[in-house]
Amino acid sequence: MKTDSFVTRHVGPQEDDLNSMLNVIGVDTIDELIAQTVPAGIRLKEELDLPPAMSEYEYLGHLKNLAKKNKVFRTYIGLGYNESITPSVIKRNILENPGWYTAYTPYQAEIAQGRLEALLNFQTMVCDLTGMEIANASLLDEGTAAAEAMSMLFSVRSRDQKKNGSNKFFVSDLVLPQTISILKSHAVPLGIELHIAAYENFDFSSDYFGALLQYPGKFGAVYNYQEFVAKANSNNIKVAVAADILSLVSLIPPGEFGAEVVVGTTQRFGIPLGYGGPHAAFFATKEAYKRNIPGRIIGVTKDMDGRMGLRMALQTREQHIKRDKATSNICTAQVLLAVMAGMYAVYHGPKGLKYIADKVHRSTVTLCEALESLGYQQHNTSYFDTLLIDADAAKIRPLAEAQQINFLYPQEDKVAISLNETVSLRDLNTIVQVFAQAAGRTAQDISELTQQSNILNANLRRSTFLENEVFNNYHSETELMRYIKKLERKDLALNHSMISLGSCTMKLNAASEMLPISWDEWGNIHPFVPLNQAEGYLEVLKELEHQLNVITGFAATSLQPNSGAQGEFSGLMVIRAYHESNGEGHRNICLIPASAHGTNPASAALAGFKVVVTKTDEKGNIDVQDLAQKAEKHKDELAALMVTYPSTHGVFESSIKEITEIIHSNGGQVYMDGANMNAQVGLTNPATIGADVCHLNLHKTFAIPHGGGGPGVGPICVAPHLVEFLPSNPVVTTGGKNPIEAISSAPFGSALVCLISYGYIKMLGRKGLMKVTRAAILNANYIKAKLTGTFEVLYTGEKGRAAHEMIIDCRPFKVKGIEVTDIAKRLIDYGFHAPTVSFPVAGTIMIEPTESESVAELDRFCDALISIKNEIDQITDIDQENILKNAPHTLRMVTADSWEFPYSRTEAAYPLPYVAENKFWPTVRRVDEAYGDRNLMCTCPPIDAYMEA
């Protein structure tokens, strides 16, 4: 065994397992299996043109050398990003803990109660600080959250506004530049007309349905918006406010002066800058919009015993249900970062946050007084943490950079300085010395902070916040460490067992890939620093783009989209721009197979396309005849086809080249959804099948962890004719020659976690990447063979093989009264997270083992499913007291004094011998989905609710 080979550690099956696995599958070699799985006509003829693999030791040394090329300056640029302090107890126990970062989205609530509680804390924190009634469990970044606010307010226009065509949205010129760019991206395809101007000059005409304000403004001024909002409300214009969350500790919250929506980022609540992300945005609104709010909402419900439980509420709002009728395509959140931000509030509590906010503000006032004493004029009449100084930028900048300081230089005669919680007296004195040197003056040392406040009385916060017990009990490290561990024990993550989710690719997130994200040289870089301070980052990102170009066969990549859904949207917007450049902007039809992921039609609608659904045949493949007919019918308006490959049904469709040719011959472009790229890498690629653009889920194929529902990264890769349209950024130049507007706030999206995928590819190398894909296909077909005769696999390829995932039909069990949900919950008793349930076919489970799982783990999983099938066979009538209907079984239930079920406690809790060796206990019984929606509660209940539970 090569101990320095990363691929040996990443791939589960070892060489000694290969023959026995192939024997079960019924082939002699893995080459034979691949030949039966992947059509010959799309197979790559040569290996990927990538370097050979690095060992883990070599890679970590390589990345340390690259890290030295980054310059970590004291940065006061602001513009929505401020350095913060990640408490070590949170860094060690959450950010660096696989119990938190390898968990999946909490669709199976019973094994996600810890994450759900942490997210409920986050929602409560956001509601308290913003003064709003309801908040979601985070969005991607501030800019995209603002775009979601605009889209939501557009969708909830009054009947009269819709009738009268009110389609204008006012945007204050004080809004962050990257946010304005993203608003432009989203406005045009929806038919929204943006008007960007000074808020004092707004005329409140009936043409407008909404407005967006920045609080404080982009250069730090705090304005009193109460009169503006009141006048807007009286004219039925709904106001959204993009707010700095730390400032809301000191400033009157927007909810108290009439805002309908409040958005922003929680980055400064303990999240590293990371050259732009990932960071958890927040979105808070009124309860009246609970069925319109984008993203996920965590709600309180009860379980089968009437005890309190948590779940994701109101899921019927999601694009999976509404598809092209959805007002948002958001399919993820920034859960790991939201958990960290929420824990930051738990750790510091209301008094701690008040101390931090006061210190930041008093530091700013102290700095202002010192600069004014040197003769400088400061423009912000009222401010929280940012000053706007009259100064010669050309003179200040070299002096500042000589002291390793970054300011913002908005104009030749202006310098903006945004302070943060890390600032010390020494930092203040260094800043003052820079300005004193520029003025030829001598500055007096600052020895203490002023006690003065600059915030006007009318803007001061007077309401209380974070009064719930959870924000007042865990202020010592010992207590918080134990609280985090308590929540972690309630969750099943990859550090416990396989998570075999079809379409989600829950593979190993290797420690060597993860370690560097904790290094300061990567974590403390502001996204808008001069490029010569981010040379290490730029080298990594440029090479990652090249790696992805080679893997996809395309010409260029944009790393900016920070989720798969954002990748879909940006890819479609690039196609839209391409058609417009050819004078064919009228092309607006997007063909989408009926089996497609719900984000596909939602993204198409948001990009301004009309969705036309194509049929699938009885084998689950695209109905080529139906597709050809619809492409021909709409050939003058055809814009694109969205296709997932291998298919959502887990099959390499041999007709794929015929399908792409049909689209091209009718004037359309082919968008390939990269959700199933894990079955392609090194064997085939999107360019080979005839696609023009694809998005990749780096949190699936390329090893970024799911983090309990985020972070994700969804870059797009494009063919040569689309390169010029790749997305831009208004602060740092990115994209093509004729780029679309920004897709995310930061120029390179969630740059920090791109290190993970870079390392994954570096340590696998060209041969390792192909071995991973072959192993994923091997593992899937091994499970398929093991389950044959017990379960029916719905769809297979022409030679009877699955790709990297398969759909198991559970509908025949309905005659015994057993639903697919019962099987999902019973798997918990066996120590497994359920596969994907009822997607893409209702009443089925979709299984994807990934390449990382060993034969022993695959066997345990198959044994569990076979055992569950035997339990179903033993049911003699539709009995509500059977073992599946009561699953999962909790420790409280099994150890209760009374046991009134027609099966033993051992059968309930330890159905197979291996379970006893590593038992996972769910902390609640099956939760009541409907109760939580009927009685929506999305903030922390009072302490007596926990006592009753």
Number of C-alpha atoms within 10 A of each C-alpha: 7 8 8 13 16 22 23 19 15 20 21 23 23 13 9 8 13 16 14 13 23 20 13 14 21 14 14 14 14 18 11 12 21 20 14 18 25 26 18 14 13 19 17 15 10 8 13 21 12 17 14 14 21 21 19 22 12 14 18 18 12 13 15 16 12 19 21 14 17 21 20 21 17 21 23 22 25 23 22 24 26 22 28 18 15 18 17 12 18 22 16 13 19 23 23 16 16 21 22 29 26 26 27 26 19 21 16 23 23 28 29 27 24 25 30 30 22 26 29 29 29 31 29 27 28 31 27 24 26 33 25 24 22 26 33 29 32 34 30 32 31 30 30 28 29 27 23 24 30 26 24 19 24 25 14 15 20 14 9 9 18 14 9 11 14 20 20 20 25 24 25 20 18 21 23 21 18 25 27 25 23 25 27 18 23 24 23 14 16 16 12 20 16 19 15 17 14 13 17 9 8 16 11 19 13 15 15 26 29 28 27 28 27 25 27 25 22 18 25 25 21 24 19 16 19 16 11 17 23 17 13 23 17 10 14 18 25 25 27 27 27 28 23 25 24 24 23 23 26 21 26 21 28 25 22 13 16 21 28 25 29 33 32 28 27 27 29 24 27 24 27 29 25 26 25 26 29 28 34 30 25 31 31 32 25 18 16 11 17 18 12 21 28 28 24 22 25 29 26 26 25 21 18 13 13 14 15 20 25 28 28 22 24 21 18 11 20 25 25 22 14 17 23 23 15 23 24 26 30 24 20 22 29 26 31 29 30 31 27 28 28 24 29 24 24 27 25 20 24 20 15 16 20 17 15 18 21 21 21 25 28 21 26 27 24 20 23 21 15 22 20 12 13 18 14 17 15 18 16 18 14 19 25 30 28 29 25 23 21 17 21 17 20 14 16 21 20 15 17 20 14 10 15 15 20 24 21 21 20 12 13 12 14 18 23 27 23 24 24 25 22 14 17 14 16 12 15 20 17 18 21 22 21 22 25 21 14 18 16 10 12 12 17 13 14 17 10 10 18 16 12 11 16 16 19 14 11 11 17 14 17 12 14 11 19 22 13 19 14 18 23 17 15 21 15 11 14 10 13 19 17 13 17 20 16 12 18 22 18 21 27 31 25 23 15 18 17 27 28 27 22 28 27 24 30 29 29 22 24 19 13 17 24 23 13 21 19 17 13 15 21 28 21 25 25 29 25 21 21 12 14 11 18 24 17 22 25 18 13 19 20 14 14 21 21 17 23 25 19 18 26 30 19 24 19 23 25 28 29 29 31 30 29 28 26 27 28 32 27 31 32 30 27 25 26 25 21 22 19 13 12 8 10 17 14 14 22 23 23 28 27 23 24 17 21 22 21 23 26 26 31 28 29 29 26 24 25 20 26 19 23 19 18 22 17 16 11 10 14 21 24 23 18 18 13 15 23 19 13 17 28 17 12 20 19 16 20 27 30 29 30 23 26 24 24 26 23 27 29 30 26 26 22 19 15 23 15 13 23 21 18 20 25 20 12 19 20 28 26 27 25 28 30 29 27 26 29 28 29 27 24 26 22 24 22 28 21 16 22 22 29 25 31 32 32 28 28 28 28 27 25 25 25 30 30 28 27 27 23 31 29 29 30 28 28 33 31 29 20 12 10 21 23 18 24 30 30 27 24 18 15 16 10 17 24 16 12 16 18 24 24 30 31 32 31 30 27 29 30 30 27 24 26 28 22 26 24 22 26 29 24 26 27 25 23 21 16 23 27 21 20 25 25 24 26 28 28 27 29 25 28 25 24 25 19 18 17 11 10 12 17 14 21 18 20 23 21 16 12 12 26 29 32 32 33 27 29 22 20 23 13 15 16 12 10 15 16 21 18 20 20 18 24 22 25 25 22 25 26 29 26 25 27 23 26 22 24 17 21 21 17 12 18 23 27 26 26 30 32 33 26 24 23 18 19 12 16 21 14 20 23 18 16 23 20 17 17 20 16 12 15 18 11 11 15 9 10 12 13 11 13 20 22 25 18 17 22 28 23 21 15 13 18 15 10 9 7 8 12 7 12 9 12 14 15 11 12 22 24 17 18 16 8 13 17 14 8 11 15 23 22 24 21 27 26 24 23 19 20 13 14 23 18 11 11 19 18 28 26 23 16 12 11 8 11 12 8 9 11
